């Protein structure tokens, strides 16, 4: 028995061991299968690199890894390492869609030599994968062994802080035109500034649009200017719309970049000459990869926390290429007498505030010059001829500027205040303004006036003079709020169908009017009828006879229901009244013979007359004999009365 | 009979299912159908993202459907053209919006602002009363004048009824006289506005350096040149040429491609 129990125990143990082994084998097999599904690759985009040049290092993980932390690179001496981006794609392998994750880094070598990037561990799906060892040769093509660091310590606080990330919304792709020497020598090809001017030969006061374009292949935050540009000899107008900085993707020398025009300036040269513009330096922060042995950073530094929470950023100073601009002198040929250096495309208008004034009352002449160009530098237009009859007190100017499609426009208003020195018909001489028309390349002279003023003689006592002194500076000449930019009003957010709405209202009113017209016609007809009845009582009786008959017929119904013998008397009276109204007779003393003769005169059929006769006879019998009357008799007389009334109304 | 009943009973669930699917499909289609309002909002989004070309195309979709005539729509189209630096078409659309809603501040502002950007101006040599009448009668649209007339007529009818009902009341008689006068004036305005003032032939130049010839052929001499945004009147249509008149009474023939009428529907036929 004991042996038997021992055998059974052994068998159970063996079965348990078998199932345990089976489970272990299954788990191991599945792990191996899933491990086989994930492939890790790490590679540089080229094998040889110049000192200070940048080389892209990509770690590609093919397979379903779910969410995984960014791979931590080992510390590599003589290299600056920057993390660029993470991208996810799907590849079709063997007819199946397989996810593919790529982490991109940029290595910037500092020393010449051959470097081995050691194999390192990548954790995905709770498993460790090893990358291959990579060899990289760093050479010095330019001859320098070690780079000279272009970094400068910033001394101006950043004016703007615009995120310049690859995650920012981008617009359409476009390829930048190839421009000569856009980069400073030794500039970083992954992040640089291009400066362009729309024209390099201009006349004084002609607009040059200078654009700072930032191109980047790395994640960065633009932080404004480190060193402001020097535009000595130029009038400057800012064109940058910082609130709506547009970013888009572009191609430059075959490479894809994220691009933004970070600043636009309108420059107006004031004097002829050749100018080399120092365009300053810009400041940006780029993301740098954290050291791998930092335990705290490695915890937070993954895609969940994003790149902006604990990512390490390095400040970069971006240098610009100087731009040369030639400013030509205005042509001497045909230069007008009144020309003072304005150029553009302008119009002139002018008026005096009053053409009839009293002596010692100020007169304000307003001259407005508006159009394309720099209105700020326009000088006061010249008044031709001597001002013998006026004292010129002051000339006040005001400027309104606007930007339309990056072209500066504006309006400059000159207000001349005159005081007439004598009474009479005086003349304010013509005002001239000359400018160089940039489109037609020729001088143009505009003028307004002369203005005739009638000055009346007035009292010249001291109180009047005091008053005139107070009026010397009228309200119109006082300073007002200046408009900086003129633009159209913004979009309408909702819309309504104006036409359909108006049509609906019009149709509704049309129906109302039609109803009112119908009501008016009815009222007018009734009024007319009443007027006719008022002058013809017999017609009125005839018209209302049946209405009266029906009313009286209803009144006798109570007596019929109660089988009151007076019903017959009243029924006969109802018919008597009807006939009296119809034939315009008195109802009192009306006899059947009279009624009958009247009915025969209007040719009423004999059967109706017979019915009437029967009705009267039956009523009289009921009234004057002692015969017992049944309910049926009441009903018969009632029905007969109703029938006679209806028939007669049709016939009479 | 029983076999037919059985068959009918068996097919009944399929009928119910088909009906249900039909209802669900109708609901889905109506939920995803694009209404003019939703298209308008989509276009606004494009505009806010500075994609003016796309915004313009989307607004034009609503216009092409021909179901809506809205001042807001033309105003926004005008804004798109303005941002695309096309002053001529911007002006045409602001003018259309202004005709539909003449008292709207924003429309008037953009119309005046766009006119101020036109490089050249034309002196108005028309009779002095024409601009005055245009200004005063232009305060309301044609339909609004009709509505005012119908309102006046309604009041006149009410006054007339009151006179019939209360014939000896002085106030009622005065009311009737007043409404009669108002209604007659409004009727006159409606007629004048409809047949005399409303300028269905107004148009705008949409290209720069447009040549106006002395006849409807290119070989005729050039009488003057026009720039984008100038407003004019079309007098006659001959082939793809318009005979135009400027406010300073200059006359010329211009290719129709350079001119955009404010009321395009009036220029479908060969002659006005």
Interface residues (C-beta under 8 A of the other chain):
Chain A: X171 X244 X246 X345 X347 X404 X405 X409 X486 X487 X488 X489 X490 X491 X492 X493 X494 X495 X496 X497 X498 X499 X500 X502 X503 X505 X506 X509 X510 X512 X513 X516 X517 X519 X520 X523 X524 X527
Chain B: X36 X37 X40 X41 X44 X47 X48 X50 X51 X68 X69 X70 X71 X72 X73 X75 X76 X79 X82 X85 X100 X101 X106 X109 X110 X113 X114 X117 X119 X121 X141 X143 X144 X146 X147 X150 X151 X153 X154 X157 X158 X160 X161 X164 X165
